[in-house]
């Protein structure tokens, strides 16, 4: 006859449950780390894509100012042409900077500027906040449904 396996003693059952819990915790930790790495990679590729699009947009802006500078020069408005050319050159430099720098490099440069010129940095951050708030406010208005809106005091 086959001997009946004896049930685990209380200390053995406790140790076995502990081993299972440790294994599950280890598996969960590994899976969390894998998911975090995947999310970081995905975010990096999204940021890189957006950075490239921003660089292209700034490059188009620079090209438009360069064309304006040539048109102004041909029409005899050299002072405006020089100003437009200066804007085009600065925009082209910004386009190259955005295209060539990674996120860490940009963050490092921003930190460096903030340390050298804290008042300028705070002013630019404030101005950027105002621009962002204005953009978000105007975007919110575009999202509202048009038509069939009752005026205050008007019965529907």
N, C-alpha and C positions, 0 to 999 in steps of 0.2 A: 504494500500500500504506500501511497504517496503521503509523506508527512504533511500535515497542515502547517502552512507558514505561521509562525507566531506573530502576533501583532507587534508593531514597534512600541518600544517602551517610550514613555513620555519624553525623556531627554533626547532620544533618537528622532522622534517626530518633530520636536522643537528644532533640532539641528537641521533636519531635512527641510522644514518650512523656511528656515532662515536662509538656507542655500538657494531655494527657489526664489525667495524675495530678492536676494542679492543678485541673482542671475537676471531677474526681470528688471531690476533697477539699472543694471549694467547695460542691458539691451536698450532700455528706454533712453539712457544717456547717450549711447552710440547713435541711435536713430535721431535724437534731437540734434546732436552735433552734425550729422549728415544733412538734415533738413536746413539747419542754419547755414552750412557751407553752400548748399544749393541756392538758398535765398540770397546770400551774399554775392554769389556769382551772377545770378539773374539781375540783381540790383546794379551790379557793376556794368553789365552789358547794357542795361537800360540807360544808365547815366552816360556811358560812353556814346551811345547812339544819340542821346539828346545833346551831348557836347558837340558831336560832329554836325548835327543839324544847326545848332546855334552858330558854329564857326562858319558854316555855309551861308547862313542868313546875314551874318556880319560881313562876309566877303561880298555878297550881292549888294549890300548897302555901300560898301567901299567902292565897288564898281560903278554904282549909280553916281556917287559923288565925283569919281574920276571923269566920267562922261560929262557931268555938269561943268567940271573945271575946264575941260577942253572946249565945250560950247561957249562958256563965258570968255575964255581966252580968245577964241575966234571972233567973238562979237566985240572985242576991245575992252572988256571989263576985267583988267588984269588983277585988280585988288580982290574982287570977289573970286576970281579964278584961283588965286593963291590960297585964299581961305578954304575954298572947296577942295583944292588939292591937299592941303594940310589935313582936313577932316578925312579925306580918302586914305591918306597914308597912315593916320592914326587908327582908323577902322581896320585897315588891312593888317596892321601890327597886332591889333586885338584879335582879329580872326586867326592869325597864325598862333598867337598865344593860347587861345581857347582850344584850337585843334591839337597843338603839340603837348600841352600840359595835362597831366592826369589829375584826378580829384585831390589826391594828397598834395601835389605840387601847388595847386591853386589855394588849398587851405593853408599851406605853409606860407605862401606869398601874402595872403590876406592877413594872417597873423603877424607877419613881419611889418606890414604897413600899419596895422593897428598899434603895434608897439612903438613904432617911430612917430606916428601922428595920431594919437588917440582922439583928439578933437575932430580931426578930419574924418576919421573912421566913424565916430558917433554921428556926425552930421550926415555922412553918406548912408549910414544904416537907417537913420531917421527918414531921410529923403526916399530911400528904397522902400521903407515901410509905407510911406504915404502913397507912393506909386502903386505898390501892391494892393493897398486898401482900395484905391480908386479903381484899379483893374477888377478886383473882386466885386466891388459895388456895381460896376457897370455890367459885369457878367451876370450878376444876380438879376438885374433888370431884364436882360435878354431872355432869362429862363422863365419869367412870368408869362402865363397864357394871355394872349391878346383877345379882346372881344368879349362880349357877354358879361362885362363887369358892371355891376350896379354902382351908381354914384351914391354918395352918402345922402341919406334922407329920401331917396327915391324908392318907391315900393316896387317889388319884383313881381 
